[in-house]
Amino acid sequence: MRLALFLLGTGIGSGTRFVIVHYFRELHRFPTGVLVVNVCGSFLLGLIAADKSEIAYGLMGFCGALTTWSAFALDLFESLRNRASKVFLLNLLLNYGIGIAAALTGIWIAG
């Protein structure tokens, strides 16, 4: 049952990521969509970190598929290739800084 919930969560998470990333890509040159999914996923993972219930496996799958290391890395590479060092640094600092803060906030809220 845990595996089924995990796999269901990954399907929903990856679809959600696709929609969010492409929505923001149409609005901004900055990779806002990747930042949004990474921060939201970090916060949700923080909330469920200590949860051992069955539903937590589905949520872990969702968060794992929602967040994206590969798109983040590609966005960083593209900004370097385009000599956009300010975009590179801002993207790097925001993803790590806000992502870690979001995860810690989720853990703190979950108690």
Beta strands, then each sheet from edge to edge (+ up, - down):
end
